[in-house]
């Protein structure tokens, strides 16, 4: 016989009662939800560039001056308005700027300093 005291008005649990299983079936493991993934575009872990400090120094001396840059595609003429570690910015005309990778520069012509 069951010695359970019923104070809530519910029927007494049967023999073999286990908490949490009285009114509901035992919980089943729920498989994890895996959202569909779109294939990711591989991103580079590191960015590497060949730095030629002497060449960059010569370019920096001509910053703001009119230069002719010979690239692998041909000659470009304009005002050298920016020099960074991997490219130069050449301003042509009033509203056009070219960004040329240093790897594509063969030589440049400018006023000697």
C-alpha positions, -999 to +999 in steps of 0.1 A: +000+000+000+011+035-007+017+058+023+017+090+002-003+118+016-023+136-010-028+172-002-033+187-037-063+167-047-045+146-074-047+109-075-020+091-055+009+079-076+012+042-082+039+020-068+073+026-085+067+064-086+097+084-097+097+122-095+092+139-128+078+108-145+043+109-128+024+130-152+047+130-182+067+103-200+105+102-194+124+129-212+141+118-244+174+134-254+168+161-279+192+161-309+211+193-312+199+217-339+225+224-366+216+254-387+223+249-424+257+265-431+266+283-462+301+275-475+325+300-461+350+319-483+385+311-471+401+341-456+438+346-455+454+341-421+483+365-428+490+392-453+525+392-468+541+417-491+576+423-503+589+455-488+617+474-504+626+501-479+651+520-500+627+522-530+599+533-507+622+559-492+630+573-527+593+574-535+585+592-503+611+619-512+590+626-543+556+628-525+537+658-538+558+661-569+550+653-605+564+618-614+563+593-642+558+557-631+566+529-654+545+498-646+542+464-662+512+478-681+529+510-693+538+546-683+516+567-660+521+604-653+508+624-624+514+638-589+525+613-563+501+618-535+506+588-514+531+560-506+523+531-484+539+497-478+522+479-507+510+506-532+513+542-543+486+567-551+490+588-582+467+618-588+458+624-624+439+655-633+414+671-608+394+641-597+411+609-606+435+588-584+453+557-594+464+531-568+493+512-582+508+481-565+545+484-558+549+449-572+538+463-606+562+493-606+593+488-627+608+523-622+598+559-617+611+592-630+612+623-609+632+654-601+665+643-585+670+652-548 
